[in-house]
């Protein structure tokens, strides 16, 4: 799945665009080139239709530790 990200200018948080636009409803498109070129929430959601239907997979702390060990090599 492709995720489009956006850096929130006031706080410099790196967020998925859908969340960033939900948090910043008043956009200053004239002064902020990132805002001017940022996709709308609808455009982002069109790119990620499967993300809305995917279940969240919960794992235990032990399983998470095993995954971290495997990723480290």
N, CA, C and O atoms as a Tripos MOL2 file, in Angstrom:
@<TRIPOS>MOLECULE
protein
  292   291    73     0     0
PROTEIN
NO_CHARGES

@<TRIPOS>ATOM
      1 N           0.8480   -1.1880    0.0000 N.3       1 UNK1
      2 CA          0.0000    0.0000    0.0000 C.3       1 UNK1
      3 C           0.8860    1.2410    0.0000 C.2       1 UNK1
      4 O           1.8430    1.3210    0.7700 O.2       1 UNK1
      5 N           0.5810    2.1790   -0.8350 N.am      2 UNK2
      6 CA          1.3120    3.4390   -0.9020 C.3       2 UNK2
      7 C           0.6850    4.4260    0.0670 C.2       2 UNK2
      8 O          -0.5270    4.6410    0.0640 O.2       2 UNK2
      9 N           1.5300    5.0200    0.8930 N.am      3 UNK3
     10 CA          1.0270    6.0420    1.8080 C.3       3 UNK3
     11 C           1.6260    7.3800    1.4370 C.2       3 UNK3
     12 O           2.8390    7.5160    1.2810 O.2       3 UNK3
     13 N           0.7660    8.3560    1.2990 N.am      4 UNK4
     14 CA          1.2110    9.7170    1.0000 C.3       4 UNK4
     15 C           1.3510   10.4430    2.3260 C.2       4 UNK4
     16 O           0.4330   10.4290    3.1460 O.2       4 UNK4
     17 N           2.4930   11.0760    2.5390 N.am      5 UNK5
     18 CA          2.7170   11.7670    3.8020 C.3       5 UNK5
     19 C           2.8060   13.2720    3.6080 C.2       5 UNK5
     20 O           3.0080   13.7660    2.4980 O.2       5 UNK5
     21 N           2.6520   13.9690    4.6870 N.am      6 UNK6
     22 CA          2.6140   15.4230    4.7190 C.3       6 UNK6
     23 C           3.3000   15.8720    5.9960 C.2       6 UNK6
     24 O           3.0610   15.2920    7.0550 O.2       6 UNK6
     25 N           4.1390   16.8850    5.9250 N.am      7 UNK7
     26 CA          4.7700   17.4200    7.1280 C.3       7 UNK7
     27 C           3.9850   18.6320    7.5950 C.2       7 UNK7
     28 O           3.8970   19.6360    6.8870 O.2       7 UNK7
     29 N           3.4190   18.5370    8.7810 N.am      8 UNK8
     30 CA          2.6350   19.6250    9.3540 C.3       8 UNK8
     31 C           3.5820   20.7880    9.6420 C.2       8 UNK8
     32 O           4.5370   20.6270   10.4020 O.2       8 UNK8
     33 N           3.3340   21.9580    9.0460 N.am      9 UNK9
     34 CA          4.2560   23.0780    9.1750 C.3       9 UNK9
     35 C           4.3760   23.6440   10.5990 C.2       9 UNK9
     36 O           5.4950   23.8850   11.0500 O.2       9 UNK9
     37 N           3.2730   23.8630   11.3190 N.am     10 UNK10
     38 CA          3.4340   24.4530   12.6550 C.3      10 UNK10
     39 C           4.2230   23.5620   13.6210 C.2      10 UNK10
     40 O           5.0160   24.0720   14.4130 O.2      10 UNK10
     41 N           4.0210   22.2570   13.5690 N.am     11 UNK11
     42 CA          4.6630   21.3900   14.5610 C.3      11 UNK11
     43 C           5.6750   20.4330   13.9520 C.2      11 UNK11
     44 O           6.3380   19.6990   14.6850 O.2      11 UNK11
     45 N           5.8130   20.4190   12.6130 N.am     12 UNK12
     46 CA          6.7700   19.5770   11.9010 C.3      12 UNK12
     47 C           6.5250   18.0750   12.0850 C.2      12 UNK12
     48 O           7.4510   17.2760   11.9500 O.2      12 UNK12
     49 N           5.3060   17.6980   12.3870 N.am     13 UNK13
     50 CA          4.9780   16.2780   12.4840 C.3      13 UNK13
     51 C           4.8410   15.6970   11.0880 C.2      13 UNK13
     52 O           4.3170   16.3480   10.1850 O.2      13 UNK13
     53 N           5.3050   14.4930   10.9180 N.am     14 UNK14
     54 CA          5.2110   13.8170    9.6260 C.3      14 UNK14
     55 C           4.0040   12.8830    9.7000 C.2      14 UNK14
     56 O           4.0630   11.8380   10.3490 O.2      14 UNK14
     57 N           2.9130   13.2580    9.0370 N.am     15 UNK15
     58 CA          1.6500   12.5500    9.1730 C.3      15 UNK15
     59 C           1.1090   12.1020    7.8280 C.2      15 UNK15
     60 O           1.4220   12.7060    6.8020 O.2      15 UNK15
     61 N           0.2900   11.0340    7.8190 N.am     16 UNK16
     62 CA         -0.4330   10.7270    6.5860 C.3      16 UNK16
     63 C          -1.3060   11.9230    6.2160 C.2      16 UNK16
     64 O          -1.8670   12.5790    7.0940 O.2      16 UNK16
     65 N          -1.4200   12.2000    4.9460 N.am     17 UNK17
     66 CA         -2.1140   13.4040    4.4800 C.3      17 UNK17
     67 C          -3.5370   13.4980    5.0030 C.2      17 UNK17
     68 O          -3.9800   14.5850    5.3740 O.2      17 UNK17
     69 N          -4.2670   12.3850    5.0420 N.am     18 UNK18
     70 CA         -5.6610   12.4290    5.4880 C.3      18 UNK18
     71 C          -5.7520   12.9890    6.9010 C.2      18 UNK18
     72 O          -6.6350   13.7960    7.1940 O.2      18 UNK18
     73 N          -4.8390   12.5650    7.7840 N.am     19 UNK19
     74 CA         -4.8660   13.0750    9.1550 C.3      19 UNK19
     75 C          -4.4410   14.5320    9.2000 C.2      19 UNK19
     76 O          -5.0380   15.3370    9.9160 O.2      19 UNK19
     77 N          -3.4170   14.8690    8.4420 N.am     20 UNK20
     78 CA         -2.9200   16.2440    8.4530 C.3      20 UNK20
     79 C          -3.9920   17.2140    7.9950 C.2      20 UNK20
     80 O          -4.1520   18.2860    8.5800 O.2      20 UNK20
     81 N          -4.7310   16.8470    6.9490 N.am     21 UNK21
     82 CA         -5.7680   17.7480    6.4610 C.3      21 UNK21
     83 C          -6.9380   17.8150    7.4250 C.2      21 UNK21
     84 O          -7.6050   18.8450    7.5240 O.2      21 UNK21
     85 N          -7.1910   16.7320    8.1300 N.am     22 UNK22
     86 CA         -8.2590   16.7680    9.1250 C.3      22 UNK22
     87 C          -7.8700   17.6890   10.2800 C.2      22 UNK22
     88 O          -8.7290   18.3120   10.9050 O.2      22 UNK22
     89 N          -6.5630   17.7690   10.5580 N.am     23 UNK23
     90 CA         -6.0880   18.5910   11.6630 C.3      23 UNK23
     91 C          -5.8680   20.0420   11.2590 C.2      23 UNK23
     92 O          -5.8450   20.9260   12.1150 O.2      23 UNK23
     93 N          -5.7070   20.2970    9.9630 N.am     24 UNK24
     94 CA         -5.4480   21.6630    9.5050 C.3      24 UNK24
     95 C          -6.5030   22.0620    8.4770 C.2      24 UNK24
     96 O          -6.2110   22.1090    7.2820 O.2      24 UNK24
     97 N          -7.7200   22.3480    8.9220 N.am     25 UNK25
     98 CA         -8.7940   22.6470    7.9830 C.3      25 UNK25
     99 C          -8.6110   23.9610    7.2290 C.2      25 UNK25
    100 O          -9.1110   24.1030    6.1130 O.2      25 UNK25
    101 N          -7.9070   24.9190    7.8180 N.am     26 UNK26
    102 CA         -7.6820   26.1840    7.1130 C.3      26 UNK26
    103 C          -6.2880   26.1330    6.5160 C.2      26 UNK26
    104 O          -5.2900   26.2020    7.2340 O.2      26 UNK26
    105 N          -6.2260   26.0110    5.2030 N.am     27 UNK27
    106 CA         -4.9450   25.8880    4.5260 C.3      27 UNK27
    107 C          -4.5900   27.2080    3.8640 C.2      27 UNK27
    108 O          -5.4360   27.8490    3.2410 O.2      27 UNK27
    109 N          -3.3410   27.6070    4.0010 N.am     28 UNK28
    110 CA         -2.8640   28.8250    3.3640 C.3      28 UNK28
    111 C          -2.1020   28.4150    2.1050 C.2      28 UNK28
    112 O          -0.8740   28.3210    2.1130 O.2      28 UNK28
    113 N          -2.8340   28.1760    1.0400 N.am     29 UNK29
    114 CA         -2.2470   27.6640   -0.1940 C.3      29 UNK29
    115 C          -1.3460   28.6800   -0.8780 C.2      29 UNK29
    116 O          -0.4790   28.2960   -1.6620 O.2      29 UNK29
    117 N          -1.5260   29.9460   -0.6060 N.am     30 UNK30
    118 CA         -0.7110   30.9630   -1.2640 C.3      30 UNK30
    119 C           0.7140   30.9980   -0.7140 C.2      30 UNK30
    120 O           1.6690   31.1410   -1.4770 O.2      30 UNK30
    121 N           0.8610   30.8700    0.5990 N.am     31 UNK31
    122 CA          2.1800   31.0270    1.1930 C.3      31 UNK31
    123 C           2.9140   29.7170    1.4330 C.2      31 UNK31
    124 O           4.1240   29.7280    1.6590 O.2      31 UNK31
    125 N           2.2220   28.6070    1.3900 N.am     32 UNK32
    126 CA          2.8410   27.3290    1.7220 C.3      32 UNK32
    127 C           2.8490   26.4130    0.5040 C.2      32 UNK32
    128 O           1.8070   25.8630    0.1470 O.2      32 UNK32
    129 N           4.0130   26.2330   -0.1490 N.am     33 UNK33
    130 CA          4.0520   25.4060   -1.3560 C.3      33 UNK33
    131 C           3.6640   23.9540   -1.0960 C.2      33 UNK33
    132 O           3.1120   23.3030   -1.9820 O.2      33 UNK33
    133 N           3.9370   23.4380    0.0870 N.am     34 UNK34
    134 CA          3.5450   22.0570    0.3990 C.3      34 UNK34
    135 C           2.0290   21.9630    0.4060 C.2      34 UNK34
    136 O           1.4670   21.0270   -0.1620 O.2      34 UNK34
    137 N           1.3590   22.9170    1.0380 N.am     35 UNK35
    138 CA         -0.0970   22.9210    1.0740 C.3      35 UNK35
    139 C          -0.6800   23.0650   -0.3260 C.2      35 UNK35
    140 O          -1.6810   22.4280   -0.6550 O.2      35 UNK35
    141 N          -0.0580   23.8970   -1.1420 N.am     36 UNK36
    142 CA         -0.5690   24.1480   -2.4840 C.3      36 UNK36
    143 C          -0.5890   22.8630   -3.3020 C.2      36 UNK36
    144 O          -1.4970   22.6530   -4.1070 O.2      36 UNK36
    145 N           0.4130   21.9980   -3.1010 N.am     37 UNK37
    146 CA          0.5360   20.7780   -3.8810 C.3      37 UNK37
    147 C           0.0020   19.5360   -3.1660 C.2      37 UNK37
    148 O          -0.0140   18.4500   -3.7450 O.2      37 UNK37
    149 N          -0.4260   19.6840   -1.9340 N.am     38 UNK38
    150 CA         -0.9050   18.5240   -1.1810 C.3      38 UNK38
    151 C          -2.2460   18.0390   -1.7230 C.2      38 UNK38
    152 O          -3.1160   18.8440   -2.0540 O.2      38 UNK38
    153 N          -2.4080   16.7150   -1.8120 N.am     39 UNK39
    154 CA         -3.6950   16.1900   -2.2810 C.3      39 UNK39
    155 C          -4.7830   16.3880   -1.2330 C.2      39 UNK39
    156 O          -4.5000   16.5860   -0.0510 O.2      39 UNK39
    157 N          -6.0090   16.3330   -1.6780 N.am     40 UNK40
    158 CA         -7.1260   16.4570   -0.7490 C.3      40 UNK40
    159 C          -7.3470   15.1270   -0.0440 C.2      40 UNK40
    160 O          -6.7880   14.1080   -0.4490 O.2      40 UNK40
    161 N          -8.1490   15.1310    0.9960 N.am     41 UNK41
    162 CA         -8.4620   13.9030    1.7220 C.3      41 UNK41
    163 C          -9.0990   12.8860    0.7760 C.2      41 UNK41
    164 O          -8.7790   11.6990    0.8390 O.2      41 UNK41
    165 N          -9.9910   13.3360   -0.0910 N.am     42 UNK42
    166 CA        -10.6480   12.4240   -1.0340 C.3      42 UNK42
    167 C          -9.6420   11.7670   -1.9700 C.2      42 UNK42
    168 O          -9.7620   10.5800   -2.2740 O.2      42 UNK42
    169 N          -8.6550   12.5280   -2.4270 N.am     43 UNK43
    170 CA         -7.6320   11.9630   -3.3080 C.3      43 UNK43
    171 C          -6.8010   10.9080   -2.5830 C.2      43 UNK43
    172 O          -6.4670    9.8700   -3.1540 O.2      43 UNK43
    173 N          -6.4750   11.1810   -1.3330 N.am     44 UNK44
    174 CA         -5.6890   10.2230   -0.5530 C.3      44 UNK44
    175 C          -6.4960    8.9520   -0.3020 C.2      44 UNK44
    176 O          -5.9790    7.8450   -0.4530 O.2      44 UNK44
    177 N          -7.7480    9.1090    0.0760 N.am     45 UNK45
    178 CA         -8.5760    7.9400    0.3560 C.3      45 UNK45
    179 C          -8.7980    7.1030   -0.9000 C.2      45 UNK45
    180 O          -8.9570    5.8860   -0.8110 O.2      45 UNK45
    181 N          -8.8100    7.7420   -2.0640 N.am     46 UNK46
    182 CA         -8.9450    6.9930   -3.3170 C.3      46 UNK46
    183 C          -7.7110    6.1280   -3.5660 C.2      46 UNK46
    184 O          -7.8070    5.0670   -4.1820 O.2      46 UNK46
    185 N          -6.5550    6.5820   -3.0880 N.am     47 UNK47
    186 CA         -5.3270    5.8020   -3.2400 C.3      47 UNK47
    187 C          -5.2640    4.6260   -2.2690 C.2      47 UNK47
    188 O          -4.5650    3.6450   -2.5250 O.2      47 UNK47
    189 N          -5.9880    4.7180   -1.1600 N.am     48 UNK48
    190 CA         -5.9030    3.7030   -0.1210 C.3      48 UNK48
    191 C          -7.2520    3.0760    0.2230 C.2      48 UNK48
    192 O          -7.6000    3.0340    1.4030 O.2      48 UNK48
    193 N          -8.0250    2.5880   -0.7390 N.am     49 UNK49
    194 CA         -9.3350    2.0350   -0.3910 C.3      49 UNK49
    195 C          -9.2330    0.7920    0.4890 C.2      49 UNK49
    196 O         -10.1070    0.5520    1.3210 O.2      49 UNK49
    197 N          -8.1850    0.0090    0.3170 N.am     50 UNK50
    198 CA         -8.0430   -1.2160    1.1050 C.3      50 UNK50
    199 C          -7.6860   -0.9140    2.5600 C.2      50 UNK50
    200 O          -7.9630   -1.7250    3.4430 O.2      50 UNK50
    201 N          -7.0860    0.2240    2.8130 N.am     51 UNK51
    202 CA         -6.6600    0.5540    4.1740 C.3      51 UNK51
    203 C          -7.8450    0.6770    5.1160 C.2      51 UNK51
    204 O          -7.7150    0.4250    6.3140 O.2      51 UNK51
    205 N          -8.9870    1.0570    4.5900 N.am     52 UNK52
    206 CA        -10.1600    1.2210    5.4300 C.3      52 UNK52
    207 C         -10.7380   -0.1210    5.8550 C.2      52 UNK52
    208 O         -11.3950   -0.2120    6.8920 O.2      52 UNK52
    209 N         -10.4980   -1.1720    5.0590 N.am     53 UNK53
    210 CA        -11.1010   -2.4650    5.3370 C.3      53 UNK53
    211 C         -10.1560   -3.4230    6.0530 C.2      53 UNK53
    212 O         -10.5950   -4.4560    6.5570 O.2      53 UNK53
    213 N          -8.8690   -3.0980    6.1060 N.am     54 UNK54
    214 CA         -7.9040   -4.0160    6.7060 C.3      54 UNK54
    215 C          -8.0660   -4.0510    8.2230 C.2      54 UNK54
    216 O          -8.1420   -3.0060    8.8700 O.2      54 UNK54
    217 N          -8.1190   -5.2640    8.7880 N.am     55 UNK55
    218 CA         -8.2110   -5.3590   10.2430 C.3      55 UNK55
    219 C          -6.8620   -5.0150   10.8940 C.2      55 UNK55
    220 O          -5.8110   -5.1650   10.2710 O.2      55 UNK55
    221 N          -6.9020   -4.5690   12.1070 N.am     56 UNK56
    222 CA         -5.6890   -4.3060   12.8610 C.3      56 UNK56
    223 C          -5.2360   -5.6300   13.4580 C.2      56 UNK56
    224 O          -6.0240   -6.3450   14.0770 O.2      56 UNK56
    225 N          -3.9690   -5.9490   13.2690 N.am     57 UNK57
    226 CA         -3.4360   -7.1960   13.8000 C.3      57 UNK57
    227 C          -2.7200   -6.8750   15.1020 C.2      57 UNK57
    228 O          -1.7800   -6.0810   15.1270 O.2      57 UNK57
    229 N          -3.1670   -7.4900   16.1660 N.am     58 UNK58
    230 CA         -2.5450   -7.2770   17.4630 C.3      58 UNK58
    231 C          -1.6380   -8.4530   17.7780 C.2      58 UNK58
    232 O          -2.0170   -9.6090   17.5890 O.2      58 UNK58
    233 N          -0.4230   -8.1510   18.2660 N.am     59 UNK59
    234 CA          0.4980   -9.2070   18.6600 C.3      59 UNK59
    235 C           0.9560   -8.9410   20.0850 C.2      59 UNK59
    236 O           0.8890   -7.8140   20.5760 O.2      59 UNK59
    237 N           1.4210   -9.9930   20.7360 N.am     60 UNK60
    238 CA          1.8720   -9.8650   22.1190 C.3      60 UNK60
    239 C           3.2560   -9.2240   22.1710 C.2      60 UNK60
    240 O           3.9230   -9.0800   21.1460 O.2      60 UNK60
    241 N           3.6780   -8.8440   23.3650 N.am     61 UNK61
    242 CA          5.0180   -8.2670   23.5390 C.3      61 UNK61
    243 C           6.1030   -9.2760   23.1460 C.2      61 UNK61
    244 O           7.1230   -8.9160   22.5590 O.2      61 UNK61
    245 N           5.8580  -10.5380   23.4810 N.am     62 UNK62
    246 CA          6.8230  -11.5890   23.1420 C.3      62 UNK62
    247 C           6.9520  -11.7380   21.6270 C.2      62 UNK62
    248 O           8.0570  -11.8770   21.1030 O.2      62 UNK62
    249 N           5.8160  -11.7090   20.9290 N.am     63 UNK63
    250 CA          5.8460  -11.8120   19.4770 C.3      63 UNK63
    251 C           6.5500  -10.5970   18.8700 C.2      63 UNK63
    252 O           7.3130  -10.7300   17.9140 O.2      63 UNK63
    253 N           6.2920   -9.4220   19.4260 N.am     64 UNK64
    254 CA          6.9390   -8.2050   18.9310 C.3      64 UNK64
    255 C           8.4510   -8.2850   19.1350 C.2      64 UNK64
    256 O           9.2190   -7.8790   18.2620 O.2      64 UNK64
    257 N           8.8830   -8.8110   20.2970 N.am     65 UNK65
    258 CA         10.3130   -8.9550   20.5640 C.3      65 UNK65
    259 C          10.9500   -9.9280   19.5740 C.2      65 UNK65
    260 O          12.0680   -9.7010   19.1120 O.2      65 UNK65
    261 N          10.2470  -11.0030   19.2480 N.am     66 UNK66
    262 CA         10.7530  -11.9750   18.2760 C.3      66 UNK66
    263 C          10.8940  -11.3340   16.9050 C.2      66 UNK66
    264 O          11.8950  -11.5460   16.2200 O.2      66 UNK66
    265 N           9.9110  -10.5610   16.5050 N.am     67 UNK67
    266 CA          9.9700   -9.8850   15.2080 C.3      67 UNK67
    267 C          11.1540   -8.9210   15.1700 C.2      67 UNK67
    268 O          11.8820   -8.8760   14.1780 O.2      67 UNK67
    269 N          11.3500   -8.1540   16.2350 N.am     68 UNK68
    270 CA         12.4820   -7.2180   16.2850 C.3      68 UNK68
    271 C          13.8150   -7.9610   16.1610 C.2      68 UNK68
    272 O          14.7110   -7.5160   15.4450 O.2      68 UNK68
    273 N          13.9440   -9.1090   16.8680 N.am     69 UNK69
    274 CA         15.1730   -9.9100   16.7880 C.3      69 UNK69
    275 C          15.4090  -10.3840   15.3620 C.2      69 UNK69
    276 O          16.5300  -10.3130   14.8590 O.2      69 UNK69
    277 N          14.3570  -10.8670   14.7120 N.am     70 UNK70
    278 CA         14.4840  -11.3650   13.3430 C.3      70 UNK70
    279 C          14.8690  -10.2490   12.3750 C.2      70 UNK70
    280 O          15.6620  -10.4680   11.4590 O.2      70 UNK70
    281 N          14.3130   -9.0590   12.5730 N.am     71 UNK71
    282 CA         14.6170   -7.9440   11.6900 C.3      71 UNK71
    283 C          16.0460   -7.4420   11.8750 C.2      71 UNK71
    284 O          16.6800   -6.9810   10.9260 O.2      71 UNK71
    285 N          16.5460   -7.5360   13.1080 N.am     72 UNK72
    286 CA         17.9220   -7.0930   13.3780 C.3      72 UNK72
    287 C          18.9480   -8.0510   12.7830 C.2      72 UNK72
    288 O          20.0630   -7.6560   12.4420 O.2      72 UNK72
    289 N          18.5560   -9.3050   12.6650 N.am     73 UNK73
    290 CA         19.4540  -10.2970   12.0670 C.3      73 UNK73
    291 C          20.2040  -11.0470   13.0410 C.2      73 UNK73
    292 O          20.9970  -11.9140   12.6760 O.2      73 UNK73
@<TRIPOS>BOND
     1     1     2 1
     2     2     3 1
     3     3     4 2
     4     3     5 am
     5     5     6 1
     6     6     7 1
     7     7     8 2
     8     7     9 am
     9     9    10 1
    10    10    11 1
    11    11    12 2
    12    11    13 am
    13    13    14 1
    14    14    15 1
    15    15    16 2
    16    15    17 am
    17    17    18 1
    18    18    19 1
    19    19    20 2
    20    19    21 am
    21    21    22 1
    22    22    23 1
    23    23    24 2
    24    23    25 am
    25    25    26 1
    26    26    27 1
    27    27    28 2
    28    27    29 am
    29    29    30 1
    30    30    31 1
    31    31    32 2
    32    31    33 am
    33    33    34 1
    34    34    35 1
    35    35    36 2
    36    35    37 am
    37    37    38 1
    38    38    39 1
    39    39    40 2
    40    39    41 am
    41    41    42 1
    42    42    43 1
    43    43    44 2
    44    43    45 am
    45    45    46 1
    46    46    47 1
    47    47    48 2
    48    47    49 am
    49    49    50 1
    50    50    51 1
    51    51    52 2
    52    51    53 am
    53    53    54 1
    54    54    55 1
    55    55    56 2
    56    55    57 am
    57    57    58 1
    58    58    59 1
    59    59    60 2
    60    59    61 am
    61    61    62 1
    62    62    63 1
    63    63    64 2
    64    63    65 am
    65    65    66 1
    66    66    67 1
    67    67    68 2
    68    67    69 am
    69    69    70 1
    70    70    71 1
    71    71    72 2
    72    71    73 am
    73    73    74 1
    74    74    75 1
    75    75    76 2
    76    75    77 am
    77    77    78 1
    78    78    79 1
    79    79    80 2
    80    79    81 am
    81    81    82 1
    82    82    83 1
    83    83    84 2
    84    83    85 am
    85    85    86 1
    86    86    87 1
    87    87    88 2
    88    87    89 am
    89    89    90 1
    90    90    91 1
    91    91    92 2
    92    91    93 am
    93    93    94 1
    94    94    95 1
    95    95    96 2
    96    95    97 am
    97    97    98 1
    98    98    99 1
    99    99   100 2
   100    99   101 am
   101   101   102 1
   102   102   103 1
   103   103   104 2
   104   103   105 am
   105   105   106 1
   106   106   107 1
   107   107   108 2
   108   107   109 am
   109   109   110 1
   110   110   111 1
   111   111   112 2
   112   111   113 am
   113   113   114 1
   114   114   115 1
   115   115   116 2
   116   115   117 am
   117   117   118 1
   118   118   119 1
   119   119   120 2
   120   119   121 am
   121   121   122 1
   122   122   123 1
   123   123   124 2
   124   123   125 am
   125   125   126 1
   126   126   127 1
   127   127   128 2
   128   127   129 am
   129   129   130 1
   130   130   131 1
   131   131   132 2
   132   131   133 am
   133   133   134 1
   134   134   135 1
   135   135   136 2
   136   135   137 am
   137   137   138 1
   138   138   139 1
   139   139   140 2
   140   139   141 am
   141   141   142 1
   142   142   143 1
   143   143   144 2
   144   143   145 am
   145   145   146 1
   146   146   147 1
   147   147   148 2
   148   147   149 am
   149   149   150 1
   150   150   151 1
   151   151   152 2
   152   151   153 am
   153   153   154 1
   154   154   155 1
   155   155   156 2
   156   155   157 am
   157   157   158 1
   158   158   159 1
   159   159   160 2
   160   159   161 am
   161   161   162 1
   162   162   163 1
   163   163   164 2
   164   163   165 am
   165   165   166 1
   166   166   167 1
   167   167   168 2
   168   167   169 am
   169   169   170 1
   170   170   171 1
   171   171   172 2
   172   171   173 am
   173   173   174 1
   174   174   175 1
   175   175   176 2
   176   175   177 am
   177   177   178 1
   178   178   179 1
   179   179   180 2
   180   179   181 am
   181   181   182 1
   182   182   183 1
   183   183   184 2
   184   183   185 am
   185   185   186 1
   186   186   187 1
   187   187   188 2
   188   187   189 am
   189   189   190 1
   190   190   191 1
   191   191   192 2
   192   191   193 am
   193   193   194 1
   194   194   195 1
   195   195   196 2
   196   195   197 am
   197   197   198 1
   198   198   199 1
   199   199   200 2
   200   199   201 am
   201   201   202 1
   202   202   203 1
   203   203   204 2
   204   203   205 am
   205   205   206 1
   206   206   207 1
   207   207   208 2
   208   207   209 am
   209   209   210 1
   210   210   211 1
   211   211   212 2
   212   211   213 am
   213   213   214 1
   214   214   215 1
   215   215   216 2
   216   215   217 am
   217   217   218 1
   218   218   219 1
   219   219   220 2
   220   219   221 am
   221   221   222 1
   222   222   223 1
   223   223   224 2
   224   223   225 am
   225   225   226 1
   226   226   227 1
   227   227   228 2
   228   227   229 am
   229   229   230 1
   230   230   231 1
   231   231   232 2
   232   231   233 am
   233   233   234 1
   234   234   235 1
   235   235   236 2
   236   235   237 am
   237   237   238 1
   238   238   239 1
   239   239   240 2
   240   239   241 am
   241   241   242 1
   242   242   243 1
   243   243   244 2
   244   243   245 am
   245   245   246 1
   246   246   247 1
   247   247   248 2
   248   247   249 am
   249   249   250 1
   250   250   251 1
   251   251   252 2
   252   251   253 am
   253   253   254 1
   254   254   255 1
   255   255   256 2
   256   255   257 am
   257   257   258 1
   258   258   259 1
   259   259   260 2
   260   259   261 am
   261   261   262 1
   262   262   263 1
   263   263   264 2
   264   263   265 am
   265   265   266 1
   266   266   267 1
   267   267   268 2
   268   267   269 am
   269   269   270 1
   270   270   271 1
   271   271   272 2
   272   271   273 am
   273   273   274 1
   274   274   275 1
   275   275   276 2
   276   275   277 am
   277   277   278 1
   278   278   279 1
   279   279   280 2
   280   279   281 am
   281   281   282 1
   282   282   283 1
   283   283   284 2
   284   283   285 am
   285   285   286 1
   286   286   287 1
   287   287   288 2
   288   287   289 am
   289   289   290 1
   290   290   291 1
   291   291   292 2
@<TRIPOS>SUBSTRUCTURE
     1 UNK1         2 RESIDUE 1 A UNK
     2 UNK2         6 RESIDUE 1 A UNK
     3 UNK3        10 RESIDUE 1 A UNK
     4 UNK4        14 RESIDUE 1 A UNK
     5 UNK5        18 RESIDUE 1 A UNK
     6 UNK6        22 RESIDUE 1 A UNK
     7 UNK7        26 RESIDUE 1 A UNK
     8 UNK8        30 RESIDUE 1 A UNK
     9 UNK9        34 RESIDUE 1 A UNK
    10 UNK10       38 RESIDUE 1 A UNK
    11 UNK11       42 RESIDUE 1 A UNK
    12 UNK12       46 RESIDUE 1 A UNK
    13 UNK13       50 RESIDUE 1 A UNK
    14 UNK14       54 RESIDUE 1 A UNK
    15 UNK15       58 RESIDUE 1 A UNK
    16 UNK16       62 RESIDUE 1 A UNK
    17 UNK17       66 RESIDUE 1 A UNK
    18 UNK18       70 RESIDUE 1 A UNK
    19 UNK19       74 RESIDUE 1 A UNK
    20 UNK20       78 RESIDUE 1 A UNK
    21 UNK21       82 RESIDUE 1 A UNK
    22 UNK22       86 RESIDUE 1 A UNK
    23 UNK23       90 RESIDUE 1 A UNK
    24 UNK24       94 RESIDUE 1 A UNK
    25 UNK25       98 RESIDUE 1 A UNK
    26 UNK26      102 RESIDUE 1 A UNK
    27 UNK27      106 RESIDUE 1 A UNK
    28 UNK28      110 RESIDUE 1 A UNK
    29 UNK29      114 RESIDUE 1 A UNK
    30 UNK30      118 RESIDUE 1 A UNK
    31 UNK31      122 RESIDUE 1 A UNK
    32 UNK32      126 RESIDUE 1 A UNK
    33 UNK33      130 RESIDUE 1 A UNK
    34 UNK34      134 RESIDUE 1 A UNK
    35 UNK35      138 RESIDUE 1 A UNK
    36 UNK36      142 RESIDUE 1 A UNK
    37 UNK37      146 RESIDUE 1 A UNK
    38 UNK38      150 RESIDUE 1 A UNK
    39 UNK39      154 RESIDUE 1 A UNK
    40 UNK40      158 RESIDUE 1 A UNK
    41 UNK41      162 RESIDUE 1 A UNK
    42 UNK42      166 RESIDUE 1 A UNK
    43 UNK43      170 RESIDUE 1 A UNK
    44 UNK44      174 RESIDUE 1 A UNK
    45 UNK45      178 RESIDUE 1 A UNK
    46 UNK46      182 RESIDUE 1 A UNK
    47 UNK47      186 RESIDUE 1 A UNK
    48 UNK48      190 RESIDUE 1 A UNK
    49 UNK49      194 RESIDUE 1 A UNK
    50 UNK50      198 RESIDUE 1 A UNK
    51 UNK51      202 RESIDUE 1 A UNK
    52 UNK52      206 RESIDUE 1 A UNK
    53 UNK53      210 RESIDUE 1 A UNK
    54 UNK54      214 RESIDUE 1 A UNK
    55 UNK55      218 RESIDUE 1 A UNK
    56 UNK56      222 RESIDUE 1 A UNK
    57 UNK57      226 RESIDUE 1 A UNK
    58 UNK58      230 RESIDUE 1 A UNK
    59 UNK59      234 RESIDUE 1 A UNK
    60 UNK60      238 RESIDUE 1 A UNK
    61 UNK61      242 RESIDUE 1 A UNK
    62 UNK62      246 RESIDUE 1 A UNK
    63 UNK63      250 RESIDUE 1 A UNK
    64 UNK64      254 RESIDUE 1 A UNK
    65 UNK65      258 RESIDUE 1 A UNK
    66 UNK66      262 RESIDUE 1 A UNK
    67 UNK67      266 RESIDUE 1 A UNK
    68 UNK68      270 RESIDUE 1 A UNK
    69 UNK69      274 RESIDUE 1 A UNK
    70 UNK70      278 RESIDUE 1 A UNK
    71 UNK71      282 RESIDUE 1 A UNK
    72 UNK72      286 RESIDUE 1 A UNK
    73 UNK73      290 RESIDUE 1 A UNK
